[in-house]
Amino acid sequence: MDAFTLSLWVLRLAFVGLLYLFFVFLARALWRDLRTTITETGRALGRLIVVGSPGGVPPEGLSVPLDAVTSLGRDVNNSIVVEDDFASADHAVLTFRGRAWYVEDRGSTNGTYLNGQRVENVAPMGFGDELQVGRVRFRLERVAPGA
């Protein structure tokens, strides 16, 4: 066997070894991501605190855990039911995308307000921001550690 053929075989084996190494690292990364997702599944992503509720439903001080998609409105099929005459049946929706919250007005009659500004389409929302649906005001907060 000459030197060229030997070096070609060594190069081929090195390539196959690197390919297997790549697949091992890929499998480890996927496994870690899957484990992280499984441990975070049961945990709420945030919570809404009722700051003001003229009608009393929902009561002030109530803490509502949020899912990745949370709907707000007067209809009983919403995640958070807002008993207020100024709220629409399907008023607004909160979505958690990536690492940020977004609020979307669903064509409500009286509008959805974020920190006093009317939400036209979709608006980013941060922790500590106030959301107004009808006359009911909410504050977005982080989930308490250990909760």
N, C-alpha and C positions, 0 to 999 in steps of 0.2 A: 504494500500500500504506500503510495507516494504521499508527500507532505500536503499537497493540494486536496486530495481526497480526505485525508485525515482532518484537516482544518475545516472542510465542508461539513463533515459529520459532527464535529465539535460545535460548530455554529448552529446546526440543526437541533442538536440536543439542548443547547443553551436557549434557543428560541422556544422550544417546547416547554422547558423548565420555567421560563419567564411567563409563558402563557398560563401554565398551571398556577403559578404564584399569583398572577392577576386574578384568576378565578377564586382562589382562596381568600384574598383580600376583599373581593366583591361579596362573597358569601358572608364573611364576618361583618361587613358593614350593613348588609341587609338584615342579618340576625340581630345586631344591636338596635337598628331602627325598629324592627318588629317588637323587640322586648320593651323599648321605650314607649311605643304606641300602646302596648298592652297595659303597662303600668299606669299610663295617663288616661286611659279610657274612662274610668269611673269618676274622675275628678272634674269638677266644674271649671269652665274657662274664665269665668268672671261672675259678677253678680250685680244686680240692680237694686239700689236702695230707694224706697219711696220717700221723697223729700217733701212733697206737698200733694195733698189729695183733698180738694174741697168737698167732694161727696162722701169721703170716708172709705171708699172701696177702690183700690186696695188701701189698707190702713197705712198711715205714715209710720216710717221706721221699719216696714216690712223689707226683708232681704230675700230676693228671688235669685236662685242660681240660674246661670245661663248655659244653654247648649250652644253648639256651633251655629245653629240657625234657630233664632227665637222670634216668634211673631207676637205682635202686640195689637190689641183691638178689642172691640166690644163683643165680638162673636165668641161663643164658648169653645170653639175649636182652636183658638189662639193659645200659644204657650203661656202668655200673660194676659189675663182678661182685665180690661180697664172699664169699670162701670162708670162711664161719664157720658153725658149727652153730647159733648163736643168731640168725642172720639168716634171714628168710623168703625165699621164691623171688621174690616181688614185694613188697619191703620198704617202700621210700619213693621219693618223686619230688621232685626240685628243679625249680622253674620260675622263670624270669625274666620278671616282668610289669612292664612300664613301665621303671622304674629300680631295682627292688628284687627280691631273691630271696625265695622262699617254699619251705618244706619241708612235705610232706604225708605222713603215715603212711598206708600202703595196707592197713591192717588186719593188720599184722604181729602175730605171737604175742608176741614179747618187747618190742615197742614201739620207737619212735624217740625219741631224746633230743636236745634242743637246749640246750646249756650246762647239762646236768644235769637239765633239766626235761623230763618226758614230753610229747611232742607228741600232742595228742588229734585234731585235725583238720588245719587248715592254720595254720602259724605263720610270721611274717616272720623273715627271717634276714639278718644283716648281716655285712660282712667282718670276720674275726677270730673269728666264732662257731664253736663246736665242735659237730659233729654226730656222734652215735653210732648206728651201725647194727649190731645184734648186739653184739659186743665190740670192733668196729673203730671207731676214732675218726678223724674228719676235721676239718680247719680250712678254712673258706672264705676265700680270699684273692683279691685283685685280680690281673689278668694283668699281668705285668711289662711296662713300656713297651718297644716294639720287638719284643715276642714275638708 
